[in-house]
């Protein structure tokens, strides 16, 4: 594993509009700056994968840990599918709970 829960130290740690939940808690001038943190985290993951594979004496699998939220229907009924679709915009970073303070 290279990185743990990227969104916690990127999108939940930097914000343009409101004080972020996580450290470093930095307000930035532009939303692009927030996305830049994710870009650099993913670059770091890629470089970390290369370094781990280069140092490993045997072929290995390297990953990162993500924390995503996706509403999933409880059953495949039309009602539950519609409810999951309706919940999607309000779930996690889908413009939902973390951005609607």
Secondary structure in CASP SS format (residue, H / E / C, confidence):
PFRMAT SS
TARGET T0000
AUTHOR 0000-0000-0000
METHOD secondary structure of the structure
MODEL  1
X C 1.00
X C 1.00
X C 1.00
X E 1.00
X C 1.00
X H 1.00
X H 1.00
X H 1.00
X H 1.00
X C 1.00
X C 1.00
X C 1.00
X C 1.00
X E 1.00
X E 1.00
X C 1.00
X C 1.00
X C 1.00
X C 1.00
X C 1.00
X C 1.00
X C 1.00
X C 1.00
X C 1.00
X C 1.00
X E 1.00
X E 1.00
X C 1.00
X C 1.00
X C 1.00
X H 1.00
X H 1.00
X H 1.00
X H 1.00
X H 1.00
X H 1.00
X H 1.00
X H 1.00
X H 1.00
X H 1.00
X H 1.00
X H 1.00
X H 1.00
X H 1.00
X H 1.00
X H 1.00
X H 1.00
X H 1.00
X H 1.00
X H 1.00
X H 1.00
X H 1.00
X H 1.00
X H 1.00
X H 1.00
X C 1.00
X C 1.00
X C 1.00
X C 1.00
X C 1.00
X C 1.00
X C 1.00
X C 1.00
X C 1.00
X E 1.00
X C 1.00
X C 1.00
X C 1.00
X C 1.00
X C 1.00
X C 1.00
X C 1.00
X C 1.00
X C 1.00
X C 1.00
X C 1.00
X C 1.00
X H 1.00
X H 1.00
X H 1.00
X H 1.00
X H 1.00
X H 1.00
X H 1.00
X H 1.00
X H 1.00
X H 1.00
X H 1.00
X C 1.00
X C 1.00
X C 1.00
X C 1.00
X C 1.00
X C 1.00
X C 1.00
X C 1.00
X C 1.00
X C 1.00
X C 1.00
X C 1.00
X C 1.00
END
